[in-house]
Amino acid sequence: MSDSENPALGHARFRENLEFLSRNLRFSWHKPTWDLFARLDPAVWRRTQHNPVCLLQELGEAALEERAQDSMLVAVAAELAEALRAYLEGGGTWFERTHAGSDLLVAYFSAEFAVTECLHIFSGGLGVLAGDHLKSASDLGVPLVAVGLLYREGYFEQQVDAAGVQREAYPAMEFERLPLTLEQHANGTPLLVPFPFRDHQGLARVWRADVGRVPLYLLDTDLPARPPEERRITDRLYGGDAEHRLQQEIVLGIGGMRALAALGIAPTTIHLNEGHAAFAGVERVQQATGAEHTALAETAGRFAQDVVFTTHTPVPAGHDFFPAELLKRYLGGYVWEMGAPWERFLALGRHDGTDECESFNMTLLALRLSSRRNGVSRLHGEVSRRMWRGVWDDLEEPEVPIGHITNGVHLATWVAPPMAALYDRHIGREWRDETDQVRWQRAAHVLGHELWAVRSAQRARLIEVARRELTEQLRRRGEPADWACDVLDPDVLTIVYARRFATYKRATLLLSQPERLRRLLTSWDRPVQFIFAGKAHPRDEPGKENLRQIHAWSSDPRVRRHFVFLEGYDVELARSLVSGADVWLNVPRRPYEASGTSGMKAAANGALNLSIPDGWWAEAWAEHNHLAEPPGWSIEAPQHWAEGQDEEDANALFELLEHDVIPLFYERDLRAIPNRWCERMRATMRELVPFFNTHRMVQQYTEAFYLRAGGMPGRTHAHGASEEVAAAG
């Protein structure tokens, strides 16, 4: 009997297909699946932060039975479910085509992952990069599993009061209402993993999020039967003090490796995404040597061959340090069981192994337990070799074995629908899965009026979102909101600054010359408008003060329609900002920006970057500034920031805005098309997008690092990899 002849059977299959689609996070980057869930109930879809499991629960059986009367909707669900099954079977992926027969299996460890906004286990760029890494590994078919922590309260949600003071809220997640599966034994009991905790063993549950073909295993210590101090370990991301951070990193590294062993997963390669996960390298030695009780210091080098380490920050405060006495309280017994002298273990995390007062550095531990090491841009690789030269004091700085693989972004996640449709027409639908630079040369032939129509549509959509968000935040504070409905202008040059409010990122650089800025905002013939967004870390008081100053400017009646601050910076808002910006502004103190992937997301949507030559932009600009119309502008700055440099950089920024950026935007032909601006957009699409993406990045990691770890055969050079990358380690 067919579904049409048996409505109950048809409804059951419809529900089954929806459930299947809701349990794989591929919906977060597969637009047809995303659109299917949005069609079920747009308001609930947005209110649940795009959580399909919660959406189906809230709609209930009656509403779903009603939706099942729509034969077109039912057919789409069936087609998408079948397409997902075909995707998961994985035939013909890049990895299968290029590395058939390999027994590679990578375990990728990170303290945070941003795969979708309903899963609050990320704070910013590091998590977004990790999430995009998993998505590209899935699309490319790279054999990879991932390990992280499942934080009950995640990272904070931001609200800003009328005085510009940031308030942090930590709503608890209900794991059962998320696209997660609890790992269990055959008898149905939860899989519990032990980890060292002071003088006993703590326990963690293991949940699985399916990220396309990649399983992401998340450890959770909030077990009702355990002591409160254990339950709190995975409460908040980057919350608490040094002791709390140490507890989390023990669970991530040691607990994470034990979880893989309990699941029967034996990786050939370990990838440590930042030093937070460095204890995974220690546990790898422990598992490999086991009953041998061989001293760690004598065996670490042997097992380092299988370990890749990526460092992400040139800022000293971004590296974790723990006092020796705190470390001993938690890991003294664990190290003793390994047969390793305690002082020998401490020396792995110290510059001077004889200095009993020196704290234990997790980045040093990761460097010493790995054989492939990299920064996340060319410049960051140079900075990292300088920072960590002391680990190899017998080598000259250029010989320090830290290379670079420049970060990227997952294009299918971040390219907005209008631009995606343009790419489909001109580049070909393969742009989501391939990074062939020859194919992307077709962008040179996109007509100006078509390109400008897409850019204008995305700008208009951003302004619509900004007005809605600003109205909502004013109403939450009990302030008049009538004026917010007409802030910004869909035809005006729109510059966006959106990032973490760390002081080195200089969010307030524009405010250092207030009259000059006010003239730009209120110009009658060539106006400019700015949108700011971002969070300050809860304990970063200088960052919070920068946020307060930005908020004060955005509240000034003289400029508030042209200068907007949007609170609650998250993935959903970020998508609107990177897609709608004409110019993406980045003004860090060089060389403290390791990469800066938000500018790549904006570039993929046709925005032009206006940036200090730091992180990724240093190499993008160096390689493409020779073009007649290059893909943006560089605010020239010295190699290293020094006192007084802020004023010079502010002057250079305003000079570029006044004499280059603004005039070029308003230089129009008879059809009101800014042809030279469009040529810079074409250069961005042609030269930047095919390189600064995570498909290229994951291919480089695979061929330059993963396949070469443990002596596995790989190509001499990764596709697009530099000699420096290929030689690292």
Secondary structure by P-SEA (a helix, b strand, c coil): ccccccaaaaaaaaaaaaaaaaacccccccaaaaaaaaaacaaaaaaacccaaaaaaaacaaaaaaaaccaaaaaaaaaaaaaaaaaaaccccccccccccccbbbbbbbccccccccccccccaaaaaaaaaaaaaaaacccbbbbbbbccccbbbbbbccccbbbbbbbbbccccccbbbbbccccccbbbbbbcccbbbbbbbbbbbcccbbbbbbbcccccccccccccccccccccaaaaaaaaaaaaaaaaaaaaaacccccbbbbccccccaaaaaaaaaaacccccccccccccccccbbbbbcccccccbbbbcaaaaaaccaaaaaaacccaaaaaaaaccccccccccccaaaaaaaaccbbbcccaaaaaaaaaaccccccccccccccbbbbbbbccccccccaaaaaaaaaccccccccccccccccccccccaaaaaaaaaaaaaaaaaaaaaaaaaaaaaacccccccccccccccbbbbbbcccccccccccccccaaaaaaaaacccbbbbbbbbbccccccaaaaaaaaaaaaaaacccccccbbbbccccaaaaaaaaacccbbbbbcccccccccaaaaaaaaabbbbbccccaaaaaaaaaccccccccccccccccccccaaaaaaaaaaaaaaaccaaaaaacccccccaaaaaaaaaaaaacccccccaaaaaaaaaacccccccccccccccccccccccccc
